[in-house]
Amino acid sequence: MNDIERLIQLEETLRLSILNNDVNTLETLLNPRLLFITPDGNVITKEMDLDAHKAKTMIADSIESNIEKIELFNNTAVVLVTYKTSGSMLGKPISGTLRYIRIWNKSDNNWQIIGGSCSFI
C-alpha cells in the first residue's frame, strides 16, 4: 500500500473513531504535540481532544466525509477533507459542513496527525 492509499485508510479510521468515540484509536492517530484550531478559533491539544471524547462532551451523530486532496511532502502530508456532520459539542448542537486541513507526519513508518484546522463552509 502506498502512502496515499494509507492516508485514505487512516482518514476513514479517524472518521469512524470520532463517530464511535473510540478514544484508544484516537490516541494512536493523534501526535502528542498536536495543535488544532477549532471553527471558533480556539487551539486544542491532543490531551484536550481526548478529554472531550472521554467525557463525552463531543458527540458525533453522523459524519459523511469527502477527501478533496492529499499532497505529500516527504514524511509530511496535507489532507483536505469535508465532513457533513451533526452532533453536539459541550452540550450545544453542531450541524453543517466543515472543511478540514489536517497535517500528518510519518515517523518510523507510522502516520500521526500533528496539526490542523477546520471551518464551516
N, CA, C and O of each residue as an XYZ file, in Angstrom:
484
protein
N       0.849     -1.179      0.000
C       0.000      0.000      0.000
C       0.893      1.241      0.000
O       1.811      1.352      0.813
N       0.621      2.164     -0.909
C       1.418      3.389     -0.948
C       0.904      4.395      0.096
O      -0.122      4.173      0.739
N       1.636      5.497      0.245
C       1.293      6.481      1.284
C      -0.086      7.104      1.067
O      -0.813      7.320      2.037
N      -0.461      7.396     -0.164
C      -1.781      7.992     -0.431
C      -2.883      7.020     -0.007
O      -3.836      7.416      0.664
N      -2.755      5.772     -0.392
C      -3.750      4.760     -0.003
C      -3.811      4.616      1.510
O      -4.895      4.480      2.079
N      -2.655      4.644      2.165
C      -2.615      4.530      3.622
C      -3.293      5.725      4.283
O      -4.026      5.556      5.257
N      -3.062      6.917      3.774
C      -3.691      8.109      4.351
C      -5.205      8.089      4.159
O      -5.945      8.507      5.049
N      -5.667      7.612      3.019
C      -7.114      7.479      2.801
C      -7.690      6.516      3.836
O      -8.749      6.770      4.410
N      -6.991      5.421      4.065
C      -7.422      4.443      5.065
C      -7.426      5.060      6.469
O      -8.364      4.852      7.239
N      -6.385      5.810      6.794
C      -6.301      6.441      8.110
C      -7.377      7.513      8.304
O      -7.915      7.657      9.402
N      -7.689      8.255      7.259
C      -8.774      9.247      7.362
C     -10.110      8.556      7.670
O     -10.914      9.075      8.444
N     -10.338      7.400      7.072
C     -11.568      6.647      7.362
C     -11.539      6.105      8.792
O     -12.556      6.124      9.485
N     -10.385      5.628      9.227
C     -10.239      5.166     10.611
C     -10.516      6.313     11.574
O     -11.183      6.123     12.592
N     -10.007      7.506     11.259
C     -10.253      8.688     12.086
C     -11.746      9.011     12.135
O     -12.297      9.249     13.210
N     -12.396      9.020     10.975
C     -13.837      9.320     10.916
C     -14.627      8.353     11.799
O     -15.481      8.773     12.580
N     -14.340      7.072     11.672
C     -15.053      6.067     12.466
C     -14.733      6.193     13.953
O     -15.598      5.965     14.799
N     -13.502      6.552     14.269
C     -13.119      6.733     15.673
C     -13.858      7.896     16.309
O     -14.283      7.811     17.461
N     -14.011      8.980     15.564
C     -14.774     10.135     16.059
C     -16.238      9.742     16.222
O     -16.854     10.024     17.250
N     -16.780      9.100     15.219
C     -18.187      8.701     15.234
C     -18.496      7.737     16.380
O     -19.558      7.820     16.998
N     -17.563      6.821     16.660
C     -17.771      5.804     17.698
C     -17.147      6.169     19.028
O     -17.141      5.362     19.957
N     -16.617      7.394     19.126
C     -15.989      7.860     20.359
C     -14.919      6.873     20.838
O     -14.832      6.564     22.026
N     -14.112      6.389     19.901
C     -13.075      5.385     20.160
C     -11.782      6.083     20.585
O     -10.931      6.399     19.754
N     -11.653      6.316     21.877
C     -10.518      7.064     22.423
C      -9.205      6.321     22.191
O      -8.184      6.955     21.924
N      -9.209      4.996     22.288
C      -7.974      4.230     22.109
C      -7.395      4.418     20.710
O      -6.187      4.599     20.557
N      -8.247      4.377     19.694
C      -7.757      4.580     18.330
C      -7.330      6.026     18.118
O      -6.312      6.285     17.478
N      -8.101      6.967     18.650
C      -7.714      8.379     18.545
C      -6.349      8.617     19.185
O      -5.551      9.405     18.677
N      -6.087      7.954     20.272
C      -4.790      8.058     20.966
C      -3.635      7.724     20.024
O      -2.588      8.369     20.068
N      -3.827      6.720     19.175
C      -2.752      6.310     18.264
C      -2.645      7.226     17.044
O      -1.564      7.367     16.473
N      -3.751      7.847     16.641
C      -3.745      8.684     15.441
C      -3.234     10.100     15.685
O      -2.718     10.742     14.770
N      -3.375     10.586     16.918
C      -3.003     11.963     17.240
C      -1.610     12.013     17.854
O      -1.314     11.288     18.804
N      -0.771     12.863     17.311
C       0.569     13.051     17.835
C       0.499     13.764     19.186
O      -0.357     14.627     19.374
N       1.382     13.422     20.131
C       1.357     14.080     21.445
C       1.490     15.600     21.379
O       1.042     16.291     22.293
N       2.092     16.133     20.319
C       2.296     17.584     20.203
C       1.268     18.250     19.288
O       1.481     19.372     18.827
N       0.153     17.561     19.023
C      -0.907     18.073     18.153
C      -1.335     19.485     18.538
O      -1.496     19.807     19.715
N      -1.514     20.317     17.516
C      -2.154     21.627     17.670
C      -3.243     21.713     16.612
O      -2.991     21.499     15.426
N      -4.461     22.030     17.055
C      -5.601     22.072     16.147
C      -6.421     23.313     16.452
O      -6.679     23.629     17.613
N      -6.829     24.015     15.400
C      -7.642     25.223     15.554
C      -9.097     24.870     15.239
O      -9.402     24.364     14.159
N      -9.981     25.140     16.185
C     -11.399     24.846     16.040
C     -12.086     25.944     15.223
O     -11.497     26.999     14.990
N     -13.330     25.703     14.787
C     -14.023     26.727     13.986
C     -14.166     28.079     14.687
O     -14.269     29.113     14.028
N     -14.173     28.071     16.030
C     -14.308     29.346     16.745
C     -12.960     29.975     17.088
O     -12.909     30.975     17.804
N     -11.859     29.391     16.580
C     -10.543     29.990     16.748
C      -9.752     29.499     17.945
O      -8.615     29.928     18.146
N     -10.321     28.614     18.741
C      -9.582     28.080     19.886
C      -8.556     27.051     19.428
O      -8.753     26.359     18.429
N      -7.468     26.963     20.169
C      -6.431     25.984     19.898
C      -6.577     24.855     20.911
O      -6.630     25.086     22.119
N      -6.642     23.619     20.390
C      -6.732     22.474     21.281
C      -5.538     21.547     21.052
O      -4.934     21.519     19.980
N      -5.230     20.804     22.087
C      -4.138     19.844     22.068
C      -4.711     18.426     22.017
O      -5.923     18.227     22.106
N      -3.827     17.457     21.873
C      -4.246     16.061     21.893
C      -4.973     15.749     23.192
O      -6.046     15.145     23.182
N      -4.389     16.160     24.301
C      -4.982     15.886     25.610
C      -6.391     16.471     25.716
O      -7.300     15.818     26.229
N      -6.568     17.690     25.236
C      -7.885     18.334     25.292
C      -8.883     17.578     24.418
O     -10.030     17.375     24.818
N      -8.455     17.162     23.231
C      -9.329     16.416     22.322
C      -9.745     15.089     22.950
O     -10.927     14.746     22.964
N      -8.766     14.344     23.470
C      -9.083     13.055     24.084
C      -9.970     13.222     25.311
O     -10.880     12.423     25.531
N      -9.711     14.259     26.116
C     -10.540     14.516     27.293
C     -11.993     14.766     26.907
O     -12.903     14.312     27.601
N     -12.221     15.486     25.804
C     -13.585     15.757     25.340
C     -14.284     14.462     24.933
O     -15.478     14.293     25.185
N     -13.547     13.553     24.308
C     -14.138     12.266     23.930
C     -14.386     11.394     25.159
O     -15.420     10.732     25.254
N     -13.443     11.393     26.095
C     -13.616     10.599     27.322
C     -14.822     11.073     28.117
O     -15.592     10.264     28.634
N     -14.983     12.381     28.213
C     -16.100     12.965     28.970
C     -17.404     12.946     28.179
O     -18.465     13.272     28.711
N     -17.320     12.563     26.911
C     -18.468     12.531     26.007
C     -19.131     13.900     25.868
O     -20.352     14.011     25.754
N     -18.294     14.939     25.879
C     -18.802     16.295     25.620
C     -18.710     16.624     24.138
O     -19.177     17.675     23.698
N     -18.102     15.717     23.364
C     -18.065     15.855     21.919
C     -18.658     14.568     21.342
O     -18.042     13.503     21.393
N     -19.866     14.695     20.794
C     -20.590     13.545     20.272
C     -20.935     13.794     18.806
O     -21.530     14.814     18.459
N     -20.551     12.846     17.955
C     -20.918     12.918     16.539
C     -22.027     11.907     16.288
O     -21.858     10.712     16.529
N     -23.159     12.394     15.803
C     -24.270     11.505     15.452
C     -24.112     10.971     14.034
O     -24.498      9.840     13.738
N     -23.541     11.797     13.162
C     -23.282     11.350     11.790
C     -22.119     12.156     11.221
O     -21.934     13.331     11.540
N     -21.339     11.489     10.368
C     -20.241     12.146      9.653
C     -20.150     11.513      8.271
O     -19.902     10.315      8.132
N     -20.353     12.337      7.260
C     -20.112     11.913      5.876
C     -18.883     12.668      5.412
O     -18.836     13.896      5.488
N     -17.880     11.932      4.926
C     -16.635     12.599      4.561
C     -16.357     12.527      3.068
O     -16.809     11.624      2.364
N     -15.602     13.508      2.621
C     -15.150     13.550      1.236
C     -13.723     14.088      1.229
O     -13.493     15.259      1.531
N     -12.768     13.232      0.883
C     -11.384     13.681      0.785
C     -11.239     14.449     -0.526
O     -11.484     13.912     -1.606
N     -10.838     15.705     -0.414
C     -10.706     16.565     -1.588
C      -9.314     16.501     -2.199
O      -9.161     16.530     -3.420
N      -8.296     16.413     -1.340
C      -6.925     16.454     -1.868
C      -5.957     15.941     -0.812
O      -6.141     16.160      0.386
N      -4.930     15.257     -1.282
C      -3.820     14.830     -0.431
C      -2.536     15.211     -1.152
O      -2.309     14.823     -2.298
N      -1.701     15.977     -0.461
C      -0.395     16.367     -1.001
C       0.688     15.812     -0.084
O       0.645     16.000      1.132
N       1.655     15.128     -0.681
C       2.773     14.564      0.072
C       4.004     15.450     -0.055
O       4.318     15.951     -1.135
N       4.693     15.636      1.065
C       5.948     16.385      1.130
C       6.907     15.561      1.989
O       7.007     15.773      3.198
N       7.606     14.625      1.358
C       8.494     13.707      2.072
C       7.706     12.953      3.143
O       6.836     12.149      2.811
N       7.995     13.198      4.416
C       7.312     12.496      5.511
C       6.154     13.289      6.100
O       5.728     13.025      7.225
N       5.647     14.250      5.355
C       4.525     15.069      5.793
C       3.455     15.045      4.699
O       3.763     15.038      3.507
N       2.209     15.034      5.126
C       1.099     15.072      4.180
C       0.094     16.121      4.637
O      -0.169     16.280      5.829
N      -0.458     16.827      3.664
C      -1.542     17.770      3.918
C      -2.788     17.177      3.277
O      -2.804     16.855      2.089
N      -3.834     17.039      4.093
C      -5.086     16.441      3.630
C      -6.194     17.468      3.771
O      -6.371     18.062      4.834
N      -6.944     17.675      2.686
C      -8.154     18.492      2.721
C      -9.340     17.549      2.649
O      -9.427     16.716      1.746
N     -10.252     17.680      3.600
C     -11.415     16.799      3.649
C     -12.610     17.607      4.144
O     -12.468     18.492      4.989
N     -13.782     17.296      3.614
C     -15.011     17.910      4.136
C     -15.794     16.861      4.908
O     -15.835     15.686      4.544
N     -16.409     17.320      5.974
C     -17.308     16.499      6.788
C     -18.680     17.148      6.783
O     -18.822     18.315      7.149
N     -19.680     16.405      6.374
C     -21.060     16.807      6.606
C     -21.429     16.103      7.901
O     -21.478     14.874      7.951
N     -21.687     16.876      8.944
C     -21.777     16.290     10.273
C     -22.935     16.845     11.087
O     -23.448     17.932     10.822
N     -23.324     16.074     12.076
C     -24.265     16.542     13.087
C     -23.884     15.884     14.408
O     -23.351     14.775     14.438
N     -24.167     16.585     15.488
C     -23.847     16.081     16.816
C     -23.915     17.213     17.818
O     -24.697     18.152     17.665
N     -23.078     17.113     18.854
C     -23.055     18.172     19.860
C     -21.641     18.323     20.414
O     -20.857     17.375     20.465
N     -21.352     19.554     20.827
C     -20.085     19.854     21.462
C     -20.371     20.706     22.678
O     -20.987     21.768     22.582
N     -19.914     20.225     23.827
C     -20.148     20.895     25.104
C     -21.633     21.185     25.317
O     -22.007     22.241     25.828
N     -22.471     20.228     24.916
C     -23.904     20.346     25.110
C     -24.633     21.189     24.089
O     -25.855     21.326     24.155
N     -23.898     21.758     23.140
C     -24.515     22.596     22.110
C     -24.589     21.818     20.801
O     -23.616     21.175     20.405
N     -25.740     21.871     20.127
C     -25.840     21.176     18.834
C     -24.862     21.754     17.822
O     -24.605     22.958     17.790
N     -24.331     20.873     17.007
C     -23.452     21.290     15.929
C     -23.882     20.529     14.680
O     -24.049     19.310     14.709
N     -24.058     21.255     13.593
C     -24.529     20.638     12.361
C     -24.075     21.468     11.178
O     -24.082     22.697     11.232
N     -23.681     20.796     10.112
C     -23.294     21.515      8.905
C     -22.162     20.820      8.195
O     -21.841     19.664      8.469
N     -21.562     21.553      7.273
C     -20.438     21.040      6.513
C     -19.187     21.817      6.906
O     -19.163     23.048      6.882
N     -18.164     21.076      7.261
C     -16.901     21.675      7.659
C     -15.798     21.217      6.717
O     -15.803     20.080      6.245
N     -14.856     22.108      6.449
C     -13.665     21.740      5.687
C     -12.505     21.686      6.674
O     -12.268     22.621      7.439
N     -11.798     20.577      6.633
C     -10.641     20.355      7.487
C      -9.374     20.384      6.655
O      -9.348     19.920      5.515
N      -8.334     20.933      7.237
C      -6.988     20.724      6.735
C      -6.274     20.003      7.864
O      -6.226     20.477      8.999
N      -5.721     18.848      7.527
C      -5.003     18.060      8.521
C      -3.575     17.857      8.030
O      -3.330     17.612      6.849
N      -2.659     17.964      8.956
C      -1.255     17.733      8.645
C      -0.842     16.442      9.347
O      -0.892     16.322     10.572
N      -0.434     15.489      8.522
C       0.020     14.191      9.009
C       1.540     14.137      8.886
O       2.116     14.678      7.942
N       2.179     13.481      9.847
C       3.621     13.277      9.802
C       3.917     11.792      9.938
O       3.306     11.091     10.744
N       4.858     11.331      9.139
C       5.239      9.917      9.149
C       6.585      9.770      9.860
O       7.588     10.356      9.452
N       6.583      8.977     10.930
C       7.797      8.702     11.681
C       7.824      7.206     11.983
O       6.830      6.649     12.451
N       8.945      6.558     11.722
C       9.051      5.104     11.917
C       7.933      4.356     11.198
O       7.375      3.393     11.725
N       7.616      4.810      9.991
C       6.583      4.214      9.132
C       5.172      4.289      9.738
O       4.294      3.508      9.371
N       4.963      5.225     10.660
C       3.676      5.411     11.322
C       3.206      6.848     11.113
O       3.926      7.792     11.438
N       2.003      7.014     10.573
C       1.435      8.338     10.333
C       0.633      8.791     11.553
O      -0.140      8.020     12.121
N       0.828     10.060     11.950
C       0.024     10.684     13.007
C      -0.300     12.115     12.609
O       0.442     12.757     11.866
N      -1.434     12.600     13.124
C      -1.838     13.985     12.879
C      -1.061     14.889     13.815
O      -1.064     14.694     15.031
N      -0.386     15.896     13.229
C       0.385     16.840     14.039
C      -0.253     18.222     14.110
O       0.096     19.029     14.972
N      -1.188     18.494     13.203
C      -1.819     19.809     13.206
C      -3.016     19.841     12.285
O      -3.221     18.951     11.460
N      -3.800     20.887     12.446
C      -4.952     21.037     11.569
C      -5.841     22.178     11.992
O      -5.585     22.879     12.971
N      -6.893     22.338     11.221
C      -7.868     23.387     11.443
C      -9.139     23.024     10.706
O      -9.101     22.245      9.754
N     -10.256     23.571     11.127
C     -11.492     23.367     10.385
C     -12.357     24.613     10.469
O     -12.260     25.409     11.404
N     -13.204     24.754      9.464
C     -14.147     25.870      9.441
C     -15.418     25.443      8.708
O     -15.398     24.561      7.850
N     -16.503     26.083      9.065
C     -17.773     25.807      8.392
C     -17.738     26.372      6.983
O     -17.193     27.451      6.750
N     -18.328     25.634      6.042
C     -18.423     26.132      4.678
C     -19.878     26.045      4.235
O     -20.202     26.414      3.106
